Amino acid sequence: MSDAPTLPQFAAIVVAAGKGLRAGGELPKQFRKFRGKPLIRHSVEVLAAAGADPIEVVLAEGTRELAKEALAGLGGIEFVGGGTTRQESVANGLEALVPHSPKTVLIHDAARPDLPKEAIRRLLEALKDHPGAIPALPVVDSLAVAGDGDVMAGKADREALRRVQTPQAFRYTEILAAHRAWDGAKNAGDDAQVLTENGGNIALVQGDERLKKITVAEDFMTAHSAPFRVGQGFDVHRLVEGEELWLCGVQIPHDKGLSGHSDADVALHAITDAVLGAIGDGDIGTHFPPSDPQWAGARSAQFLEHAVKLAGEAGFALGNIDLTLICEAPKIGPHRAAMRTALGAMTGLEENAISIKATTTERLGFTGRGEGIAAQAIISLYASA
């Protein structure tokens, strides 16, 4: 059991009413997949786990069904229509909280998926002494004031400046009053400015680089903790009479075949294990246990396709396959082209991203004696969404 202190009760507003056009894609960015699930779900899950109740999710017109699908299974969620500006959207969320009468509220951008619980703790702690608190980071680069024609017109004192993030925390009655008093003709950069305009003071608490906002398409790539992954797989099956020989989903004419619970395609088993290893999700036996009769005689293509699907849900796509088959017979060369084509169909890879090599052990060991075939695969994954 954790000995961390319980967070004070709070409500939350997650602003997801923007169009998200700069990030590209067919969907607004808040509903696009990021690390295996919709962008908005990441922060909402953290807020819910931290005790936020209720969570008002502010949406653009026509996106409620997308939000329901993205947040399915989470409790304490209420949907609110957004406005034409961010301030209007937040105001709508605050008004929706009136029946709940919360003491404090966190206002967060759906486009900031990585929300450390410790950041929430620091913000709520600051509300004991201030009506508002925001996470902030120092400015590390030199700053220049731009004049006409993109000419430097002066310098700014970076020591007095901070980079502001969300979530921003407030005593509920004070931020609600500030929004109600706000001049709708004016544009506020954030809710902290709305409160200060109404006489409230804002505490600056330590921010976190993980609170980065996803803005453009490249952010979906670079915000992954590891943009590339590598996986290795190894498998062995015995050669016996009376069995078919399948390699890479291609039936190979031979006087013996590989023995196993499924079709015993040693090549696909090695590649499947490599993909599962790269995403840290067990091995082929975890997902398709040989003790389960439903996999008796199953085609191994479905194992690999399942692993590639899991990688996609984790936010990764297959980059390449490098496979080595170890056997004395049959000869692999005559079947290499068909095997690459079959692998391409299973994985979506171009054939130039698929390498199939074969070697012998100079008649040493079980492969050298023709008792079995071994396969070793190395694959790469890259962050895809």
C-alpha positions in Angstrom: 0.0 0.0 0.0 1.1 3.5 -0.8 1.9 5.8 2.1 1.4 9.0 0.0 -1.1 11.4 1.5 -4.6 11.6 0.1 -5.3 14.5 -2.2 -7.9 17.1 -1.1 -11.3 16.7 -2.9 -11.5 18.7 -6.2 -13.4 18.9 -9.4 -11.8 19.2 -12.9 -12.5 20.8 -16.2 -10.8 19.4 -19.3 -11.0 21.8 -22.3 -11.3 19.8 -25.5 -13.4 22.2 -27.7 -10.6 23.1 -30.1 -10.4 22.0 -33.7 -6.8 20.7 -33.4 -6.1 21.4 -37.0 -2.4 22.1 -36.7 -1.7 18.5 -35.6 -3.0 17.2 -39.0 -5.0 14.0 -39.3 -8.7 13.4 -40.0 -9.7 13.7 -36.3 -9.3 16.7 -33.9 -6.0 16.0 -32.2 -7.7 15.4 -28.8 -9.3 12.2 -30.2 -6.3 10.9 -32.1 -4.4 7.9 -30.8 -1.3 8.7 -28.7 0.7 5.9 -27.1 -2.1 3.5 -27.8 -5.2 5.5 -26.7 -7.0 8.7 -27.5 -5.0 11.8 -26.5 -7.7 13.1 -24.2 -8.0 9.9 -22.3 -4.5 10.1 -20.8 -5.0 13.2 -18.6 -8.7 12.3 -17.8 -7.6 9.0 -16.5 -5.0 10.6 -14.3 -7.4 13.2 -13.0 -10.0 10.5 -12.2 -7.4 8.3 -10.4 -6.3 11.4 -8.4 -9.9 11.8 -7.1 -11.4 14.5 -9.4 -15.2 14.3 -9.2 -16.9 15.4 -11.3 -14.8 16.0 -14.5 -16.4 18.4 -16.9 -15.2 17.7 -20.4 -15.9 20.7 -22.6 -16.5 19.7 -26.3 -16.9 21.3 -29.6 -20.2 20.9 -31.4 -20.5 17.5 -33.1 -17.8 15.7 -31.1 -19.8 14.2 -28.2 -19.8 10.7 -29.7 -16.1 10.8 -30.3 -15.6 11.8 -26.7 -17.9 9.1 -25.4 -15.9 6.5 -27.3 -12.6 8.0 -26.2 -13.5 8.0 -22.5 -15.6 4.9 -22.4 -15.5 3.1 -19.0 -14.4 6.1 -17.0 -16.7 7.3 -14.2 -17.6 10.8 -13.0 -17.5 12.3 -16.5 -19.9 15.0 -17.6 -20.0 16.6 -21.1 -20.5 20.3 -21.7 -20.7 22.3 -24.9 -17.9 24.7 -25.6 -18.0 28.3 -26.7 -16.4 30.3 -29.5 -13.3 31.1 -27.4 -11.4 29.2 -24.7 -12.7 31.6 -22.1 -16.2 30.9 -23.1 -15.6 27.1 -23.0 -14.1 27.3 -19.5 -16.9 29.5 -18.3 -19.4 26.8 -19.6 -17.5 24.2 -17.6 -17.5 26.3 -14.5 -21.3 26.9 -14.7 -21.9 23.2 -15.1 -20.1 22.7 -11.8 -22.5 24.9 -9.9 -24.9 22.1 -8.7 -21.8 20.2 -7.4 -20.5 23.2 -5.3 -16.8 22.1 -5.3 -14.3 23.9 -3.2 -11.5 23.7 -5.7 -11.2 23.1 -9.5 -8.4 22.2 -11.8 -8.6 23.5 -15.4 -6.6 21.4 -17.9 -6.0 21.3 -21.6 -6.8 18.0 -23.3 -3.7 18.4 -25.4 -1.4 17.9 -22.5 -1.6 14.1 -22.0 1.3 13.5 -19.6 0.0 14.7 -16.2 2.2 13.8 -13.2 0.1 13.3 -10.1 2.8 15.2 -8.1 2.0 18.3 -10.2 -1.6 18.0 -9.1 -0.5 17.7 -5.5 1.7 20.8 -5.6 -1.2 22.9 -7.1 -3.8 21.8 -4.6 -1.3 22.5 -1.7 -0.8 26.0 -3.0 -4.5 26.7 -2.8 -4.3 26.7 1.0 -2.7 30.2 0.8 -3.7 31.5 -2.6 -7.0 31.6 -4.6 -5.1 30.3 -7.7 -2.0 28.4 -8.6 -0.3 27.6 -11.9 2.6 25.3 -12.9 5.5 27.4 -14.3 8.9 26.7 -15.7 11.9 29.1 -16.1 12.8 30.5 -19.5 16.2 29.1 -20.5 16.8 30.8 -23.9 17.7 34.4 -24.4 14.7 36.5 -25.5 14.5 39.3 -28.1 11.8 41.8 -28.8 10.9 41.8 -32.5 10.5 45.1 -34.3 9.1 45.9 -37.7 10.6 43.8 -40.5 11.7 41.1 -38.1 14.5 43.2 -36.7 15.6 42.9 -33.1 14.2 46.0 -31.3 15.3 45.1 -27.8 15.8 42.4 -25.2 13.5 40.9 -22.6 14.6 39.9 -19.1 14.2 36.2 -19.0 14.8 36.1 -15.3 11.4 37.7 -14.7 9.5 35.5 -17.2 8.0 32.0 -16.8 6.6 29.4 -19.1 3.0 28.7 -18.0 1.4 25.2 -18.2 -1.8 23.5 -17.2 -3.6 22.3 -15.2 -4.3 25.6 -13.4 -5.9 25.3 -9.9 -8.4 27.7 -8.3 -10.8 28.1 -5.4 -14.0 27.4 -7.2 -16.1 30.4 -6.1 -13.4 32.9 -6.9 -12.6 31.7 -10.4 -16.4 31.4 -11.1 -16.9 35.0 -10.0 -13.9 36.1 -12.1 -15.3 34.5 -15.3 -18.7 36.0 -14.7 -17.1 39.4 -14.3 -14.9 39.0 -17.4 -15.3 41.4 -20.3 -16.2 39.1 -23.1 -14.7 41.5 -25.7 -11.3 41.0 -24.2 -9.0 38.0 -24.9 -7.3 36.3 -21.9 -4.3 34.1 -22.4 -5.4 31.7 -19.7 -7.6 31.4 -16.6 -4.9 32.8 -14.3 -5.2 36.1 -16.2 -9.0 36.1 -15.7 -8.5 35.7 -11.9 -5.8 38.4 -11.6 -8.0 40.8 -13.6 -10.6 40.3 -10.9 -8.2 41.0 -8.1 -7.0 37.4 -7.2 -3.4 36.5 -6.8 -1.7 33.5 -8.4 0.9 31.2 -6.8 3.6 30.0 -9.2 4.4 26.3 -8.4 7.1 24.1 -9.9 6.0 22.9 -13.4 7.1 19.8 -15.2 8.5 19.3 -18.7 6.2 16.3 -19.0 3.3 18.7 -19.2 4.2 19.5 -22.8 1.3 20.5 -25.1 0.8 18.4 -28.2 0.3 21.1 -30.9 1.6 20.0 -34.3 1.9 16.7 -36.1 5.6 16.3 -35.2 4.7 16.4 -31.5 2.9 13.1 -31.8 6.2 11.5 -32.9 8.6 13.3 -30.5 6.5 13.1 -27.3 6.9 9.3 -27.1 9.3 8.2 -24.3 11.2 6.2 -26.9 10.6 7.0 -30.5 12.2 3.7 -31.6 12.0 0.1 -30.2 13.9 -3.0 -31.1 12.8 -6.6 -30.4 14.4 -10.0 -30.8 12.7 -13.4 -31.1 14.0 -16.9 -31.3 12.2 -20.2 -31.8 12.8 -23.9 -32.6 10.6 -26.6 -33.9 11.3 -30.3 -34.5 11.1 -31.8 -38.0 8.9 -34.9 -38.2 7.4 -37.1 -40.9 3.7 -36.6 -41.7 3.5 -32.9 -41.0 3.3 -29.9 -43.4 6.2 -27.5 -43.5 5.2 -23.8 -43.2 7.7 -21.0 -43.2 6.6 -17.3 -43.2 3.1 -18.4 -44.1 4.3 -20.3 -47.2 3.9 -24.0 -47.5 7.3 -25.5 -48.5 7.6 -28.9 -50.3 9.7 -31.2 -48.1 9.6 -34.8 -46.9 9.2 -33.6 -43.3 7.3 -30.8 -41.5 7.5 -28.9 -38.3 5.8 -30.3 -35.2 3.9 -28.0 -32.9 0.5 -27.1 -31.4 -0.3 -24.6 -34.2 1.1 -24.9 -37.7 4.6 -24.6 -36.1 5.7 -21.9 -38.5 9.0 -21.3 -36.7 9.7 -18.1 -38.7 6.5 -16.4 -37.8 6.8 -17.5 -34.2 10.2 -15.8 -33.9 9.0 -12.6 -35.5 5.9 -12.5 -33.3 8.0 -12.8 -30.2 10.2 -10.0 -31.5 7.3 -7.7 -31.9 5.8 -8.6 -28.5 9.2 -8.1 -26.9 9.6 -4.7 -28.4 6.4 -3.4 -26.7 7.1 -5.3 -23.5 3.9 -7.5 -23.8 5.0 -11.0 -23.0 5.6 -13.6 -25.7 3.7 -15.8 -28.0 2.9 -18.3 -25.3 1.3 -15.6 -23.2 -1.2 -14.7 -25.8 -1.6 -18.1 -27.5 -0.9 -20.7 -24.9 -0.3 -24.2 -26.4 -2.5 -25.6 -23.6 -5.5 -23.9 -25.2 -7.2 -26.3 -27.7 -8.5 -23.4 -29.9 -5.0 -22.8 -31.2 -4.4 -26.5 -32.3 -3.4 -26.3 -36.0 -3.9 -22.5 -36.1 -2.2 -20.5 -38.8 0.6 -18.5 -37.3 -0.2 -15.6 -39.5 -2.9 -14.6 -37.0 -0.4 -14.6 -34.2 1.8 -12.1 -36.0 -1.1 -10.0 -37.1 -2.3 -9.8 -33.5 1.2 -8.7 -32.3 1.4 -6.0 -35.0 -2.1 -4.8 -33.9 -1.0 -4.6 -30.3 2.1 -2.6 -31.3 -0.2 -0.2 -33.2 -2.4 0.2 -30.1 0.7 1.0 -28.1 1.5 3.8 -30.6 4.1 2.0 -32.7 4.4 0.7 -36.3 6.7 -2.0 -37.7 9.8 -0.6 -39.3 11.6 -3.7 -40.6 12.1 -7.4 -40.2 15.5 -9.2 -40.3 14.9 -12.9 -40.2 17.5 -15.7 -40.2 16.5 -19.4 -40.7 18.9 -22.1 -39.5 18.6 -25.5 -41.1 20.3 -28.0 -43.4 17.2 -28.5 -45.5 15.1 -27.5 -47.3 16.9 -24.8 -49.3 15.3 -21.4 -48.5 16.5 -19.5 -51.5 13.9 -20.7 -54.0 11.1 -19.7 -51.7 12.5 -16.4 -50.4 10.5 -14.1 -52.7 7.2 -15.8 -51.9 8.0 -15.6 -48.1 8.8 -11.9 -48.3 5.5 -11.3 -50.2 3.6 -13.2 -47.6 5.2 -11.3 -44.7 4.5 -8.0 -46.4 0.8 -8.9 -46.6 0.7 -9.8 -42.9 2.6 -6.7 -41.7 2.0 -4.0 -44.2 5.7 -3.6 -44.8 7.3 -3.0 -48.2 9.4 -6.0 -49.3 12.5 -3.9 -49.1 12.0 -3.7 -45.4 11.9 -7.5 -45.1 15.2 -9.5 -45.0 15.1 -13.3 -45.0 18.4 -15.1 -44.7 19.3 -18.8 -44.3 22.4 -20.5 -42.9 23.5 -23.9 -41.7 25.4 -25.0 -38.7 27.9 -27.0 -40.8 26.0 -30.2 -39.8 26.6 -29.6 -36.1 23.8 -29.8 -33.5 20.1 -30.7 -34.0 19.7 -28.5 -37.1 22.9 -29.9 -38.6 21.4 -33.4 -38.1 18.2 -32.4 -39.8 16.2 -32.8 -36.6 14.7 -29.3 -36.6 14.7 -25.7 -37.8 15.6 -22.7 -35.7 14.7 -19.1 -36.5 16.0 -15.8 -35.1 14.3 -12.5 -35.8 15.1 -8.9 -35.1 12.6 -6.1 -35.7 12.3 -2.4 -35.3 9.3 -0.3 -34.3 8.9 3.4 -34.6 6.5 5.8 -32.9 3.5 6.2 -35.2 0.9 8.2 -33.4 
